[in-house]
Amino acid sequence: MRYKFELDEDEIKVFESWKKEQLKKSDKHHSSVGGRWTFSFTTTGVGIIVEVKDNNTNETKTLTDFSKW
């Protein structure tokens, strides 16, 4: 079995905007191989909740637009 999760166009826009804010707070790289951003996909009976965590600042952002549900 294989699972595939993707961001839609609106979620990408929200992430890119938030990412710019986060990079202003800390522009250090997390490690030599990356790993600054952790994406979390939580399945529910209504839809998938998408969150992203900045591993440098430990802040999270929900990318899901719940008004689409």
Sequence and secondary structure as in RCSB ss.txt:
>XXXX:A:sequence
MRYKFELDEDEIKVFESWKKEQLKKSDKHHSSVGGRWTFSFTTTGVGIIVEVKDNNTNETKTLTDFSKW
>XXXX:A:secstr
        HHHHHHHHHHHHHHHHH    SSTT   EEEEEEE SS EEEEEEETTTTEEEE   GGG 
